[in-house]
Amino acid sequence: MENQTFREDVLLLEGLKVSQRSSVPAFVLLLLVYVFVMLTNISLVVLIFTSRTLRQPMYLLSCNLSVNDIIGATSVTPYVLRHVFTPHSERYIRYTDCVVQAFCIHLYANASHTVLMIMAFDRCVAICNPLRYATVMTNRKVVTLSVAAWAAAFVGVTVLLGLSMRLTRCRRVIPNPYCDNASLFNLSCESVLISNVYGLVFTAVILGSSIVSITLTYLRIAAVCVRSKNKAMNRRALQTCSTHLAVYVFLLASCFIVVILHRFPKLVDHRKVAALVIQVNLPAFNTVIYGLQLREIRKRIIAVFHSRKVAQIK
């Protein structure tokens, strides 16, 4: 009876093939990246909410990105760190934990697109209609946009995983370094057509919406900048938009790399490494590019460290 329960409730993660020689460097590197992501993103959220000068729609909306990066990093990195020194045959994960991990990973991936879409809308209003910005981007609008971004991702992912969880399982091996929806429905011997179709449609809707909306947004911003003769305004627009665009392009490229590698079964090990590197490093990239590159945040961080240094001297 205990063995039957074990087979039903516990899954085996294949994970990455890490040699004993590479285990320690891999563990240290992953741990440093994870600590960096957590410290920087938590610090950014605290800094924005405690500083009056940063309580602006642009920075408040960026908090969504920081919270999402914390979810993305925490959903994968601790499990990978735990399995670095664990033999391949003993990398177990409970089915419920696998579902939670898959939910967090898909929520992170889809919320990245929806959050970046509302941030693009904010930049469009600020650059194209600067005189109406204060009346359009009110605190209520910021909350509404944030809730809409998270709700769209949450509902879509809930349905996605719900379709996979309804299937009976006849396998227990996850051929990936972490759990995702494809891994879950592939555990079943039933027809997974509905899960496949919904997953493709949902992905196409999220990707298509983000690509179209952000492309149209930047075309409008570019048109306004071309018509404007205000060099200072164009410089500020370029500075704020370049960080947002860099984060979005990196996210989009990461999505396409994983999707393309899925089409080549012989590159399964490369796909595992690429998927893990992207999942772990994307939150760190977002923090460096979007958080620490914004001038007002840099000024505030410098001011905080300066005040502490003065206090220590006194």
C-alpha angles and dihedrals in degrees: 000000000000091000091051091052090048092053093049101043104034125067132191120233114209091201125170127326101242118173121224089248092056097040098088097045090046092049094047093046094048092046093051092049091048093049090048092051094048097044096045097044095045090046091050093051093047092045094051095047095045097045118077093203090058097048091103127124092251093056096036090054090049088060086071088060092050093049090048091050090053089053092047095049095043094049093062117014100064091052092048091048090051092051098046092088095031119101114249092245092057102048095117129169128180116245093240091051089049091054092048091049092049090048092052093046094051092042089053093048096047096039088054088065097042093046092049089050093057090044089054089052089053092052091046092055092045094052103032098038106022094157092056096040096099093050095044101042099051123157088259091054091049090053092045093051092046093050091047092051093051095040093053091052094041096051094044094049093044091056090043094056093036090063090052096045092056090065121093115242126233098163133055106190121102106201092204138076089248140015123270136161095270090053091051099050091042087064087072129082091205125096110287095188094116093049091047094048094046091046092052093045093046092048092047092050094049095043094041093048093049095045094047097042096045092044091052090045093054093044089056092046091048091050091052092048092049092051093044120087093194103111093185092055092047090050092052090046091051092048096051096039096046093063093048092046093048091054092047095047091049090049092048093047090050091052093050093047092056093044092049093048089053087066092061111064091184090063094057093125091049090050091052092051093045093048092049095045091050094046092050100037101039094074090049091049091050092052094049096044104035103024109034095034095061109102098220092050091048090051092050093048091050090048092052093050091044093052091049091050091050090048091052092050091052 
